[in-house]
Amino acid sequence: MQLYLSSEDPKVLEQAQDYLQKTLKAGAWKQEEESAVNRRTFKINLQDEAAKELLKRLLSLSPKLDIQATLICDLEGRDHSFWRSTHYQSAVDENGKRYLEASSSTGWA
């Protein structure tokens, strides 16, 4: 999973990064080069359900944390010739409740 976290509050980003360090096993995640002061990029190696659960927990950390993630998985065991990509984006509904919007696409090599 490619994970993008952003916030105008640097403490929120630190809290999210600390959460990843405490929650995930060593080697299951890697922080990429920082592209901006208010944004962090990670590569995370988790199965789909575990990745979705991690996104839900990150969503609950702070209303100031914006989340984007892309999961790519092999379909039908075809050795990456047929895949599905799911993109998640944090959003807020009309009642002010935060949730993750999801969109998917499939393709083949």
N, C-alpha and C positions, 0 to 999 in steps of 0.2 A: 504494500500500500504506500502510495505517495501521500504524505500528510502535510498540509499547510496550515499554520496557526498564525493569527495576527491579532494585535490589540494595540490601542493607543496607550495603554497602561503597561509599562515594562514589567511591573510586578506580576501581572496576570500571566505574561509569557513565561516568566521564571517559575511561577507556580505550576503551569502546565508542563514545562520541561522537567521539573522536579517530580511531578506525578508520573511521567513516563519512566524516569530513572528508577523510581521506587516500585513501579508496577510491572515493568517488562524485564524479562531475563536479559542478562548481558548478551550481546550479539544479536538480539531480536530487533534492535533499532539502531539507527545511525542518523546523526544530525548532519544535514548538508550545509554547504557554505551559506552564510547569512547574506541575503540579498538586500535587506533593509533593517533598520533598527527595530521596527515594530512588526517584524515578520520572521518566522522560523519555518524551516523546511526539514522534514524527516522522511526517511525510508524505514518502513516497519514491516517486519516479516511475521505475519500472523495469518491463520486461517480466516476465511470470510466471517464466520460467526463471532470469533474472538475480536476481529477488527471492528465489526459493527458495535459490539459491546463496549470496546474501548472508546469509540466515537461518542457513544451515549454518555459514558462517564465523563469524558472531556467536556461535553456540552453542559454538564451540571456543575462544572468547576466555577464558572463565572459568566454572568451575562455580558461581560466586556470581551469575551474571547470569541473570535470569529474562526470558524473551522471550514476547511475544504479538504476533501480527500478523494483519491481515486484508487479503486481496487480493480485489479485485472486478474481474471482467473481462467484457467483452461477448462473448456467444456468437453464433456464426453471422452475424456482421456485421450485426446488425439495429439498429444505431444505438442501443444501450443499452436496447432493449425486452426483451431476454432476456439475463440475466446469471447468473454463477456467483460465489458468495462462498466463499472458503476461509479458515478460521481456523486458525492455528498457535499452539501452546502448548508451551513447553519442559517436559520431564518427565524423570524418572529411572527406569530400569528396575530390576528386582530385583537386578541385578548392579552397580548404581551407575553405569551408563553413561547419559549424557545423550542425548536424542533429541527430535525435534519431533513432537508429536501433531498430526494434521490432521483437520479435519472440513469438509465442503462442503455447500452447499445451492444450489439454483437458483431462479430466479424471473423474473417478467416485469412490466413496467410497465403 
